[in-house]
Every structure is written in C-alpha cells, then in structure tokens.
Amino acid sequence: MKNFFANMTFPRAVIVVSLLTSAILGYMLWTSSNRLTEVNEQVRGIKADVRAIQELALQLDGLQRLASDGPNVAQQSAYVQYVTETAQSDHVNIGSLQTTPSTTNPMSGVVDRHLKVKPAARDASFFRANIGNFLYKLEQGSNRVKVTSIKMTPAQKLRPGEIGNDKWEFDAEITARQSDV
C-alpha cells in the first residue's frame, strides 16, 4: 500500500477520489431511489383516500341539505312522522322526504292510507343499499305499513351497456291499512 501512495501522481489521486466519490454517490442514489419508491406507494394510497373523503363529504353535504330543507316533523301525523324518522335512521341516510298522502276505502270498515314518498331534493341520489334499508325498515318496524310500489331510475344518464356508479333516484308508495272506526 505504501508503494501505491508513494508513486501517487495527480491523475492517480483524481482516479482514487473519483472512485470513492462515485461509491458514496451510488449508495446515496440507491437509498434515495428506495425512499422515492416508498413515497410513490404512499401517494397512490393517499389518492384513493382523498377520493373516498371527497365522496363522503359530498354525501354529507347532500344529507345536511336534505335535513335542513325538510318539513317540520312536529306538525306531521304519526304515520308521516314514522316514515320520516325511518328515513333518517342509522344505515339508511335518506334524509328529508317529500310526502303526498291520500286515502282510499277498498271495502267497508277499512281505510288504506297511501303515502307517496320521494326525496325532498330533486337531485338527490342514493346507493341501492340505502334505499333497500329504508324500505326494509319501514316494513320491519310496523305490521300495518307495506311498500306497495317503487320506481328506481339511475341517477346518471347511461348509454346501453355502460355501468353506472350505483346511485339511484326513487319514488315509492307506502300503504297502511286501518279499520274505519
């Protein structure tokens, strides 16, 4: 080793320093490349999280708008209040409803109270699970309440063969049969 440094000339010194520097820079580049790969993977995860947060924020905004636009629950009949409370219960999140009541007498001594139900906001759309939970909880919570018709349409206009985002608009008719006493 003494011979190597004893015969050290300037070009040899530049070569030795360049080799050491390139080894150090190579190690730094390798660690930076690994860190960049980790950061890129984290950014991909963040993009999905941001999309989910944005969708939830839009859903929350729509539900708050529906809740603030709704009718005064204290002034509604017990039947309409039952439907409204069911729409706002957990795992349903339908929000405020526009209701149109009507009655019919299918036979003597019996009154059918019909209630046409649709979301209060015209542009409101919901996942099928929310609509299904709403209709299920209506029938589950009362023996007299039955869903007699439902119309569901996709929230976005689709061409044949396209797959939508599973958001739906709905109109339903609910019937409660009572004795006419």
Secondary structure as UniProt FT lines:
FT   HELIX           2..6
FT   HELIX           10..69
FT   HELIX           73..75
FT   HELIX           78..87
FT   TURN            90..92
FT   STRAND          97..107
FT   TURN            108..109
FT   STRAND          110..119
FT   TURN            122..123
FT   STRAND          126..127
FT   HELIX           128..141
FT   STRAND          145..154
FT   TURN            160..161
FT   STRAND          167..179
//
